[in-house]
Amino acid sequence: MFCTVKRFFNEEDGMGTVEVIIIIAVLVGVALLFRSQLIRFVNSIIENLFPDGSQLENNTGTQIKLKGTD
């Protein structure tokens, strides 16, 4: 019985999964902490790339319409 418990604690097969889960949890926590700053940053990048929303057109030059909107 003691050997089985000792072998269980020495086994390292699941360590990669635990490490990935911890890294993801930390990244989500940081994103939640700096949520407003991240949103402002992404919005400023989008505004610099597309200063006028009417420029977002498909390849034929006509504006893309969503189904159900007129």
PDB file with SEQRES, HELIX, SHEET and CRYST1 records, atoms N, CA, C and O in Angstrom:
SEQRES   1 A   70  MET PHE CYS THR VAL LYS ARG PHE PHE ASN GLU GLU ASP          
SEQRES   2 A   70  GLY MET GLY THR VAL GLU VAL ILE ILE ILE ILE ALA VAL          
SEQRES   3 A   70  LEU VAL GLY VAL ALA LEU LEU PHE ARG SER GLN LEU ILE          
SEQRES   4 A   70  ARG PHE VAL ASN SER ILE ILE GLU ASN LEU PHE PRO ASP          
SEQRES   5 A   70  GLY SER GLN LEU GLU ASN ASN THR GLY THR GLN ILE LYS          
SEQRES   6 A   70  LEU LYS GLY THR ASP                                          
HELIX    1 AA1 PHE A    2  ASN A   10  1                                   9    
HELIX    2 AA2 MET A   15  LEU A   33  1                                  19    
HELIX    3 AA3 ARG A   35  LEU A   49  1                                  15    
HELIX    4 AA4 GLY A   53  GLN A   55  5                                   3    
CRYST1    1.000    1.000    1.000  90.00  90.00  90.00 P 1           1          
ATOM      1  N   MET A   1       0.825  -1.196   0.000  1.00  0.00           N  
ATOM      2  CA  MET A   1       0.000   0.000   0.000  1.00  0.00           C  
ATOM      3  C   MET A   1       0.865   1.254   0.000  1.00  0.00           C  
ATOM      4  O   MET A   1       0.592   2.196  -0.743  1.00  0.00           O  
ATOM      5  N   PHE A   2       1.903   1.270   0.827  1.00  0.00           N  
ATOM      6  CA  PHE A   2       2.789   2.418   0.915  1.00  0.00           C  
ATOM      7  C   PHE A   2       3.501   2.659  -0.417  1.00  0.00           C  
ATOM      8  O   PHE A   2       3.701   3.805  -0.819  1.00  0.00           O  
ATOM      9  N   CYS A   3       3.880   1.584  -1.094  1.00  0.00           N  
ATOM     10  CA  CYS A   3       4.560   1.720  -2.390  1.00  0.00           C  
ATOM     11  C   CYS A   3       3.633   2.346  -3.436  1.00  0.00           C  
ATOM     12  O   CYS A   3       4.083   3.128  -4.273  1.00  0.00           O  
ATOM     13  N   THR A   4       2.354   2.009  -3.390  1.00  0.00           N  
ATOM     14  CA  THR A   4       1.388   2.570  -4.337  1.00  0.00           C  
ATOM     15  C   THR A   4       1.227   4.068  -4.123  1.00  0.00           C  
ATOM     16  O   THR A   4       1.187   4.829  -5.089  1.00  0.00           O  
ATOM     17  N   VAL A   5       1.137   4.497  -2.883  1.00  0.00           N  
ATOM     18  CA  VAL A   5       1.001   5.918  -2.570  1.00  0.00           C  
ATOM     19  C   VAL A   5       2.271   6.662  -2.972  1.00  0.00           C  
ATOM     20  O   VAL A   5       2.198   7.758  -3.529  1.00  0.00           O  
ATOM     21  N   LYS A   6       3.424   6.078  -2.695  1.00  0.00           N  
ATOM     22  CA  LYS A   6       4.704   6.703  -3.056  1.00  0.00           C  
ATOM     23  C   LYS A   6       4.824   6.842  -4.567  1.00  0.00           C  
ATOM     24  O   LYS A   6       5.271   7.879  -5.058  1.00  0.00           O  
ATOM     25  N   ARG A   7       4.431   5.810  -5.310  1.00  0.00           N  
ATOM     26  CA  ARG A   7       4.471   5.854  -6.772  1.00  0.00           C  
ATOM     27  C   ARG A   7       3.521   6.931  -7.316  1.00  0.00           C  
ATOM     28  O   ARG A   7       3.844   7.601  -8.297  1.00  0.00           O  
ATOM     29  N   PHE A   8       2.351   7.099  -6.681  1.00  0.00           N  
ATOM     30  CA  PHE A   8       1.378   8.103  -7.103  1.00  0.00           C  
ATOM     31  C   PHE A   8       1.965   9.510  -6.980  1.00  0.00           C  
ATOM     32  O   PHE A   8       1.800  10.325  -7.888  1.00  0.00           O  
ATOM     33  N   PHE A   9       2.643   9.805  -5.880  1.00  0.00           N  
ATOM     34  CA  PHE A   9       3.207  11.137  -5.675  1.00  0.00           C  
ATOM     35  C   PHE A   9       4.416  11.399  -6.569  1.00  0.00           C  
ATOM     36  O   PHE A   9       4.699  12.553  -6.890  1.00  0.00           O  
ATOM     37  N   ASN A  10       5.125  10.364  -6.972  1.00  0.00           N  
ATOM     38  CA  ASN A  10       6.301  10.531  -7.831  1.00  0.00           C  
ATOM     39  C   ASN A  10       5.943  10.603  -9.312  1.00  0.00           C  
ATOM     40  O   ASN A  10       6.780  10.991 -10.126  1.00  0.00           O  
ATOM     41  N   GLU A  11       4.723  10.239  -9.674  1.00  0.00           N  
ATOM     42  CA  GLU A  11       4.302  10.241 -11.069  1.00  0.00           C  
ATOM     43  C   GLU A  11       4.116  11.679 -11.558  1.00  0.00           C  
ATOM     44  O   GLU A  11       3.499  12.492 -10.870  1.00  0.00           O  
ATOM     45  N   GLU A  12       4.651  11.997 -12.751  1.00  0.00           N  
ATOM     46  CA  GLU A  12       4.621  13.361 -13.260  1.00  0.00           C  
ATOM     47  C   GLU A  12       3.912  13.467 -14.611  1.00  0.00           C  
ATOM     48  O   GLU A  12       4.132  14.441 -15.331  1.00  0.00           O  
ATOM     49  N   ASP A  13       3.083  12.514 -14.973  1.00  0.00           N  
ATOM     50  CA  ASP A  13       2.430  12.526 -16.275  1.00  0.00           C  
ATOM     51  C   ASP A  13       1.477  13.703 -16.441  1.00  0.00           C  
ATOM     52  O   ASP A  13       1.400  14.268 -17.533  1.00  0.00           O  
ATOM     53  N   GLY A  14       0.754  14.089 -15.402  1.00  0.00           N  
ATOM     54  CA  GLY A  14      -0.242  15.144 -15.520  1.00  0.00           C  
ATOM     55  C   GLY A  14       0.291  16.545 -15.293  1.00  0.00           C  
ATOM     56  O   GLY A  14      -0.486  17.499 -15.343  1.00  0.00           O  
ATOM     57  N   MET A  15       1.557  16.708 -15.049  1.00  0.00           N  
ATOM     58  CA  MET A  15       2.103  18.021 -14.726  1.00  0.00           C  
ATOM     59  C   MET A  15       1.986  18.996 -15.893  1.00  0.00           C  
ATOM     60  O   MET A  15       1.767  20.185 -15.660  1.00  0.00           O  
ATOM     61  N   GLY A  16       2.121  18.551 -17.115  1.00  0.00           N  
ATOM     62  CA  GLY A  16       2.002  19.451 -18.264  1.00  0.00           C  
ATOM     63  C   GLY A  16       0.622  20.069 -18.342  1.00  0.00           C  
ATOM     64  O   GLY A  16       0.493  21.260 -18.624  1.00  0.00           O  
ATOM     65  N   THR A  17      -0.399  19.290 -18.100  1.00  0.00           N  
ATOM     66  CA  THR A  17      -1.769  19.785 -18.142  1.00  0.00           C  
ATOM     67  C   THR A  17      -2.020  20.803 -17.038  1.00  0.00           C  
ATOM     68  O   THR A  17      -2.646  21.836 -17.274  1.00  0.00           O  
ATOM     69  N   VAL A  18      -1.541  20.521 -15.854  1.00  0.00           N  
ATOM     70  CA  VAL A  18      -1.727  21.442 -14.729  1.00  0.00           C  
ATOM     71  C   VAL A  18      -1.028  22.763 -15.011  1.00  0.00           C  
ATOM     72  O   VAL A  18      -1.578  23.826 -14.722  1.00  0.00           O  
ATOM     73  N   GLU A  19       0.162  22.714 -15.563  1.00  0.00           N  
ATOM     74  CA  GLU A  19       0.905  23.936 -15.868  1.00  0.00           C  
ATOM     75  C   GLU A  19       0.167  24.783 -16.896  1.00  0.00           C  
ATOM     76  O   GLU A  19       0.090  26.003 -16.754  1.00  0.00           O  
ATOM     77  N   VAL A  20      -0.373  24.151 -17.921  1.00  0.00           N  
ATOM     78  CA  VAL A  20      -1.109  24.890 -18.949  1.00  0.00           C  
ATOM     79  C   VAL A  20      -2.353  25.531 -18.343  1.00  0.00           C  
ATOM     80  O   VAL A  20      -2.662  26.680 -18.660  1.00  0.00           O  
ATOM     81  N   ILE A  21      -3.064  24.827 -17.493  1.00  0.00           N  
ATOM     82  CA  ILE A  21      -4.267  25.377 -16.860  1.00  0.00           C  
ATOM     83  C   ILE A  21      -3.914  26.561 -15.976  1.00  0.00           C  
ATOM     84  O   ILE A  21      -4.637  27.557 -15.959  1.00  0.00           O  
ATOM     85  N   ILE A  22      -2.810  26.467 -15.240  1.00  0.00           N  
ATOM     86  CA  ILE A  22      -2.382  27.590 -14.393  1.00  0.00           C  
ATOM     87  C   ILE A  22      -2.008  28.798 -15.235  1.00  0.00           C  
ATOM     88  O   ILE A  22      -2.360  29.922 -14.879  1.00  0.00           O  
ATOM     89  N   ILE A  23      -1.308  28.598 -16.335  1.00  0.00           N  
ATOM     90  CA  ILE A  23      -0.928  29.708 -17.224  1.00  0.00           C  
ATOM     91  C   ILE A  23      -2.169  30.370 -17.809  1.00  0.00           C  
ATOM     92  O   ILE A  23      -2.245  31.598 -17.863  1.00  0.00           O  
ATOM     93  N   ILE A  24      -3.142  29.576 -18.249  1.00  0.00           N  
ATOM     94  CA  ILE A  24      -4.381  30.137 -18.804  1.00  0.00           C  
ATOM     95  C   ILE A  24      -5.132  30.924 -17.739  1.00  0.00           C  
ATOM     96  O   ILE A  24      -5.659  32.000 -18.024  1.00  0.00           O  
ATOM     97  N   ALA A  25      -5.188  30.407 -16.520  1.00  0.00           N  
ATOM     98  CA  ALA A  25      -5.879  31.101 -15.437  1.00  0.00           C  
ATOM     99  C   ALA A  25      -5.213  32.441 -15.136  1.00  0.00           C  
ATOM    100  O   ALA A  25      -5.903  33.433 -14.898  1.00  0.00           O  
ATOM    101  N   VAL A  26      -3.888  32.483 -15.142  1.00  0.00           N  
ATOM    102  CA  VAL A  26      -3.168  33.736 -14.899  1.00  0.00           C  
ATOM    103  C   VAL A  26      -3.440  34.730 -16.024  1.00  0.00           C  
ATOM    104  O   VAL A  26      -3.668  35.909 -15.756  1.00  0.00           O  
ATOM    105  N   LEU A  27      -3.421  34.277 -17.274  1.00  0.00           N  
ATOM    106  CA  LEU A  27      -3.687  35.168 -18.406  1.00  0.00           C  
ATOM    107  C   LEU A  27      -5.104  35.734 -18.355  1.00  0.00           C  
ATOM    108  O   LEU A  27      -5.311  36.914 -18.639  1.00  0.00           O  
ATOM    109  N   VAL A  28      -6.071  34.907 -17.999  1.00  0.00           N  
ATOM    110  CA  VAL A  28      -7.453  35.385 -17.876  1.00  0.00           C  
ATOM    111  C   VAL A  28      -7.555  36.402 -16.748  1.00  0.00           C  
ATOM    112  O   VAL A  28      -8.244  37.412 -16.890  1.00  0.00           O  
ATOM    113  N   GLY A  29      -6.883  36.153 -15.639  1.00  0.00           N  
ATOM    114  CA  GLY A  29      -6.885  37.101 -14.529  1.00  0.00           C  
ATOM    115  C   GLY A  29      -6.287  38.437 -14.908  1.00  0.00           C  
ATOM    116  O   GLY A  29      -6.832  39.482 -14.555  1.00  0.00           O  
ATOM    117  N   VAL A  30      -5.178  38.420 -15.621  1.00  0.00           N  
ATOM    118  CA  VAL A  30      -4.541  39.665 -16.067  1.00  0.00           C  
ATOM    119  C   VAL A  30      -5.443  40.391 -17.053  1.00  0.00           C  
ATOM    120  O   VAL A  30      -5.560  41.616 -16.996  1.00  0.00           O  
ATOM    121  N   ALA A  31      -6.080  39.659 -17.951  1.00  0.00           N  
ATOM    122  CA  ALA A  31      -6.998  40.285 -18.907  1.00  0.00           C  
ATOM    123  C   ALA A  31      -8.178  40.932 -18.197  1.00  0.00           C  
ATOM    124  O   ALA A  31      -8.627  42.005 -18.600  1.00  0.00           O  
ATOM    125  N   LEU A  32      -8.680  40.302 -17.157  1.00  0.00           N  
ATOM    126  CA  LEU A  32      -9.789  40.886 -16.401  1.00  0.00           C  
ATOM    127  C   LEU A  32      -9.348  42.125 -15.623  1.00  0.00           C  
ATOM    128  O   LEU A  32     -10.103  43.091 -15.513  1.00  0.00           O  
ATOM    129  N   LEU A  33      -8.137  42.098 -15.088  1.00  0.00           N  
ATOM    130  CA  LEU A  33      -7.627  43.257 -14.353  1.00  0.00           C  
ATOM    131  C   LEU A  33      -7.469  44.483 -15.255  1.00  0.00           C  
ATOM    132  O   LEU A  33      -7.800  45.602 -14.861  1.00  0.00           O  
ATOM    133  N   PHE A  34      -6.965  44.261 -16.459  1.00  0.00           N  
ATOM    134  CA  PHE A  34      -6.671  45.358 -17.372  1.00  0.00           C  
ATOM    135  C   PHE A  34      -7.676  45.421 -18.521  1.00  0.00           C  
ATOM    136  O   PHE A  34      -7.334  45.836 -19.628  1.00  0.00           O  
ATOM    137  N   ARG A  35      -8.911  45.010 -18.257  1.00  0.00           N  
ATOM    138  CA  ARG A  35      -9.939  44.930 -19.293  1.00  0.00           C  
ATOM    139  C   ARG A  35     -10.191  46.269 -19.959  1.00  0.00           C  
ATOM    140  O   ARG A  35     -10.204  46.341 -21.188  1.00  0.00           O  
ATOM    141  N   SER A  36     -10.388  47.315 -19.202  1.00  0.00           N  
ATOM    142  CA  SER A  36     -10.713  48.616 -19.800  1.00  0.00           C  
ATOM    143  C   SER A  36      -9.541  49.153 -20.616  1.00  0.00           C  
ATOM    144  O   SER A  36      -9.747  49.744 -21.676  1.00  0.00           O  
ATOM    145  N   GLN A  37      -8.319  48.957 -20.137  1.00  0.00           N  
ATOM    146  CA  GLN A  37      -7.154  49.405 -20.894  1.00  0.00           C  
ATOM    147  C   GLN A  37      -7.006  48.613 -22.193  1.00  0.00           C  
ATOM    148  O   GLN A  37      -6.655  49.180 -23.228  1.00  0.00           O  
ATOM    149  N   LEU A  38      -7.272  47.311 -22.143  1.00  0.00           N  
ATOM    150  CA  LEU A  38      -7.186  46.496 -23.353  1.00  0.00           C  
ATOM    151  C   LEU A  38      -8.246  46.904 -24.374  1.00  0.00           C  
ATOM    152  O   LEU A  38      -7.970  46.950 -25.572  1.00  0.00           O  
ATOM    153  N   ILE A  39      -9.453  47.198 -23.903  1.00  0.00           N  
ATOM    154  CA  ILE A  39     -10.525  47.610 -24.810  1.00  0.00           C  
ATOM    155  C   ILE A  39     -10.173  48.930 -25.473  1.00  0.00           C  
ATOM    156  O   ILE A  39     -10.362  49.087 -26.680  1.00  0.00           O  
ATOM    157  N   ARG A  40      -9.658  49.893 -24.690  1.00  0.00           N  
ATOM    158  CA  ARG A  40      -9.258  51.184 -25.268  1.00  0.00           C  
ATOM    159  C   ARG A  40      -8.146  51.001 -26.286  1.00  0.00           C  
ATOM    160  O   ARG A  40      -8.160  51.637 -27.340  1.00  0.00           O  
ATOM    161  N   PHE A  41      -7.174  50.135 -25.982  1.00  0.00           N  
ATOM    162  CA  PHE A  41      -6.052  49.882 -26.886  1.00  0.00           C  
ATOM    163  C   PHE A  41      -6.526  49.291 -28.202  1.00  0.00           C  
ATOM    164  O   PHE A  41      -6.123  49.747 -29.272  1.00  0.00           O  
ATOM    165  N   VAL A  42      -7.383  48.272 -28.128  1.00  0.00           N  
ATOM    166  CA  VAL A  42      -7.888  47.628 -29.350  1.00  0.00           C  
ATOM    167  C   VAL A  42      -8.751  48.599 -30.151  1.00  0.00           C  
ATOM    168  O   VAL A  42      -8.665  48.629 -31.379  1.00  0.00           O  
ATOM    169  N   ASN A  43      -9.584  49.393 -29.473  1.00  0.00           N  
ATOM    170  CA  ASN A  43     -10.412  50.373 -30.180  1.00  0.00           C  
ATOM    171  C   ASN A  43      -9.564  51.422 -30.883  1.00  0.00           C  
ATOM    172  O   ASN A  43      -9.895  51.840 -31.992  1.00  0.00           O  
ATOM    173  N   SER A  44      -8.472  51.856 -30.251  1.00  0.00           N  
ATOM    174  CA  SER A  44      -7.612  52.847 -30.910  1.00  0.00           C  
ATOM    175  C   SER A  44      -6.932  52.263 -32.140  1.00  0.00           C  
ATOM    176  O   SER A  44      -6.767  52.953 -33.146  1.00  0.00           O  
ATOM    177  N   ILE A  45      -6.535  50.994 -32.068  1.00  0.00           N  
ATOM    178  CA  ILE A  45      -5.932  50.347 -33.238  1.00  0.00           C  
ATOM    179  C   ILE A  45      -6.946  50.242 -34.365  1.00  0.00           C  
ATOM    180  O   ILE A  45      -6.623  50.526 -35.518  1.00  0.00           O  
ATOM    181  N   ILE A  46      -8.175  49.835 -34.041  1.00  0.00           N  
ATOM    182  CA  ILE A  46      -9.217  49.699 -35.065  1.00  0.00           C  
ATOM    183  C   ILE A  46      -9.540  51.051 -35.682  1.00  0.00           C  
ATOM    184  O   ILE A  46      -9.723  51.148 -36.896  1.00  0.00           O  
ATOM    185  N   GLU A  47      -9.612  52.099 -34.862  1.00  0.00           N  
ATOM    186  CA  GLU A  47      -9.899  53.433 -35.395  1.00  0.00           C  
ATOM    187  C   GLU A  47      -8.774  53.925 -36.290  1.00  0.00           C  
ATOM    188  O   GLU A  47      -9.034  54.622 -37.271  1.00  0.00           O  
ATOM    189  N   ASN A  48      -7.531  53.581 -35.979  1.00  0.00           N  
ATOM    190  CA  ASN A  48      -6.409  53.970 -36.837  1.00  0.00           C  
ATOM    191  C   ASN A  48      -6.421  53.209 -38.156  1.00  0.00           C  
ATOM    192  O   ASN A  48      -6.068  53.765 -39.196  1.00  0.00           O  
ATOM    193  N   LEU A  49      -6.823  51.950 -38.121  1.00  0.00           N  
ATOM    194  CA  LEU A  49      -6.872  51.154 -39.348  1.00  0.00           C  
ATOM    195  C   LEU A  49      -8.070  51.519 -40.212  1.00  0.00           C  
ATOM    196  O   LEU A  49      -7.959  51.575 -41.436  1.00  0.00           O  
ATOM    197  N   PHE A  50      -9.216  51.768 -39.582  1.00  0.00           N  
ATOM    198  CA  PHE A  50     -10.453  52.063 -40.287  1.00  0.00           C  
ATOM    199  C   PHE A  50     -11.073  53.342 -39.721  1.00  0.00           C  
ATOM    200  O   PHE A  50     -12.021  53.269 -38.939  1.00  0.00           O  
ATOM    201  N   PRO A  51     -10.550  54.517 -40.105  1.00  0.00           N  
ATOM    202  CA  PRO A  51     -11.081  55.757 -39.533  1.00  0.00           C  
ATOM    203  C   PRO A  51     -12.536  56.019 -39.907  1.00  0.00           C  
ATOM    204  O   PRO A  51     -13.254  56.680 -39.156  1.00  0.00           O  
ATOM    205  N   ASP A  52     -12.978  55.515 -41.047  1.00  0.00           N  
ATOM    206  CA  ASP A  52     -14.362  55.693 -41.478  1.00  0.00           C  
ATOM    207  C   ASP A  52     -14.987  54.315 -41.629  1.00  0.00           C  
ATOM    208  O   ASP A  52     -14.510  53.504 -42.423  1.00  0.00           O  
ATOM    209  N   GLY A  53     -16.041  54.041 -40.883  1.00  0.00           N  
ATOM    210  CA  GLY A  53     -16.665  52.722 -40.909  1.00  0.00           C  
ATOM    211  C   GLY A  53     -17.225  52.335 -42.259  1.00  0.00           C  
ATOM    212  O   GLY A  53     -17.393  51.146 -42.527  1.00  0.00           O  
ATOM    213  N   SER A  54     -17.524  53.302 -43.127  1.00  0.00           N  
ATOM    214  CA  SER A  54     -18.068  52.977 -44.440  1.00  0.00           C  
ATOM    215  C   SER A  54     -17.012  52.379 -45.363  1.00  0.00           C  
ATOM    216  O   SER A  54     -17.346  51.900 -46.446  1.00  0.00           O  
ATOM    217  N   GLN A  55     -15.762  52.398 -44.961  1.00  0.00           N  
ATOM    218  CA  GLN A  55     -14.705  51.802 -45.778  1.00  0.00           C  
ATOM    219  C   GLN A  55     -14.702  50.283 -45.684  1.00  0.00           C  
ATOM    220  O   GLN A  55     -14.041  49.618 -46.481  1.00  0.00           O  
ATOM    221  N   LEU A  56     -15.415  49.735 -44.741  1.00  0.00           N  
ATOM    222  CA  LEU A  56     -15.470  48.286 -44.590  1.00  0.00           C  
ATOM    223  C   LEU A  56     -16.442  47.717 -45.614  1.00  0.00           C  
ATOM    224  O   LEU A  56     -17.646  47.642 -45.365  1.00  0.00           O  
ATOM    225  N   GLU A  57     -15.919  47.321 -46.751  1.00  0.00           N  
ATOM    226  CA  GLU A  57     -16.733  46.817 -47.855  1.00  0.00           C  
ATOM    227  C   GLU A  57     -16.186  45.476 -48.298  1.00  0.00           C  
ATOM    228  O   GLU A  57     -15.037  45.138 -48.013  1.00  0.00           O  
ATOM    229  N   ASN A  58     -17.018  44.709 -49.000  1.00  0.00           N  
ATOM    230  CA  ASN A  58     -16.522  43.441 -49.526  1.00  0.00           C  
ATOM    231  C   ASN A  58     -15.819  43.687 -50.864  1.00  0.00           C  
ATOM    232  O   ASN A  58     -15.650  44.840 -51.262  1.00  0.00           O  
ATOM    233  N   ASN A  59     -15.412  42.639 -51.554  1.00  0.00           N  
ATOM    234  CA  ASN A  59     -14.602  42.767 -52.762  1.00  0.00           C  
ATOM    235  C   ASN A  59     -15.339  43.418 -53.928  1.00  0.00           C  
ATOM    236  O   ASN A  59     -14.682  43.939 -54.830  1.00  0.00           O  
ATOM    237  N   THR A  60     -16.658  43.413 -53.954  1.00  0.00           N  
ATOM    238  CA  THR A  60     -17.393  43.980 -55.080  1.00  0.00           C  
ATOM    239  C   THR A  60     -17.600  45.476 -54.926  1.00  0.00           C  
ATOM    240  O   THR A  60     -18.093  46.126 -55.847  1.00  0.00           O  
ATOM    241  N   GLY A  61     -17.232  46.036 -53.778  1.00  0.00           N  
ATOM    242  CA  GLY A  61     -17.377  47.466 -53.574  1.00  0.00           C  
ATOM    243  C   GLY A  61     -18.702  47.856 -52.948  1.00  0.00           C  
ATOM    244  O   GLY A  61     -18.944  49.041 -52.716  1.00  0.00           O  
ATOM    245  N   THR A  62     -19.558  46.901 -52.674  1.00  0.00           N  
ATOM    246  CA  THR A  62     -20.818  47.216 -52.018  1.00  0.00           C  
ATOM    247  C   THR A  62     -20.709  46.893 -50.541  1.00  0.00           C  
ATOM    248  O   THR A  62     -19.942  46.016 -50.143  1.00  0.00           O  
ATOM    249  N   GLN A  63     -21.467  47.594 -49.739  1.00  0.00           N  
ATOM    250  CA  GLN A  63     -21.405  47.373 -48.313  1.00  0.00           C  
ATOM    251  C   GLN A  63     -22.039  46.029 -47.949  1.00  0.00           C  
ATOM    252  O   GLN A  63     -23.005  45.587 -48.572  1.00  0.00           O  
ATOM    253  N   ILE A  64     -21.486  45.412 -46.954  1.00  0.00           N  
ATOM    254  CA  ILE A  64     -21.986  44.118 -46.484  1.00  0.00           C  
ATOM    255  C   ILE A  64     -23.213  44.370 -45.621  1.00  0.00           C  
ATOM    256  O   ILE A  64     -23.169  45.172 -44.688  1.00  0.00           O  
ATOM    257  N   LYS A  65     -24.319  43.679 -45.936  1.00  0.00           N  
ATOM    258  CA  LYS A  65     -25.544  43.802 -45.143  1.00  0.00           C  
ATOM    259  C   LYS A  65     -25.767  42.497 -44.397  1.00  0.00           C  
ATOM    260  O   LYS A  65     -25.616  41.410 -44.954  1.00  0.00           O  
ATOM    261  N   LEU A  66     -26.126  42.625 -43.133  1.00  0.00           N  
ATOM    262  CA  LEU A  66     -26.433  41.449 -42.349  1.00  0.00           C  
ATOM    263  C   LEU A  66     -27.862  41.017 -42.613  1.00  0.00           C  
ATOM    264  O   LEU A  66     -28.736  41.844 -42.872  1.00  0.00           O  
ATOM    265  N   LYS A  67     -28.090  39.734 -42.545  1.00  0.00           N  
ATOM    266  CA  LYS A  67     -29.411  39.181 -42.794  1.00  0.00           C  
ATOM    267  C   LYS A  67     -30.382  39.687 -41.737  1.00  0.00           C  
ATOM    268  O   LYS A  67     -30.084  39.622 -40.544  1.00  0.00           O  
ATOM    269  N   GLY A  68     -31.521  40.183 -42.152  1.00  0.00           N  
ATOM    270  CA  GLY A  68     -32.547  40.657 -41.254  1.00  0.00           C  
ATOM    271  C   GLY A  68     -32.454  42.146 -40.929  1.00  0.00           C  
ATOM    272  O   GLY A  68     -33.320  42.682 -40.238  1.00  0.00           O  
ATOM    273  N   THR A  69     -31.399  42.828 -41.428  1.00  0.00           N  
ATOM    274  CA  THR A  69     -31.278  44.269 -41.194  1.00  0.00           C  
ATOM    275  C   THR A  69     -31.511  44.992 -42.516  1.00  0.00           C  
ATOM    276  O   THR A  69     -31.019  44.559 -43.558  1.00  0.00           O  
ATOM    277  N   ASP A  70     -32.247  46.072 -42.476  1.00  0.00           N  
ATOM    278  CA  ASP A  70     -32.506  46.846 -43.697  1.00  0.00           C  
ATOM    279  C   ASP A  70     -32.135  48.293 -43.499  1.00  0.00           C  
ATOM    280  O   ASP A  70     -32.283  49.100 -44.417  1.00  0.00           O  
TER     281      ASP A  70                                                      
END                                                                             
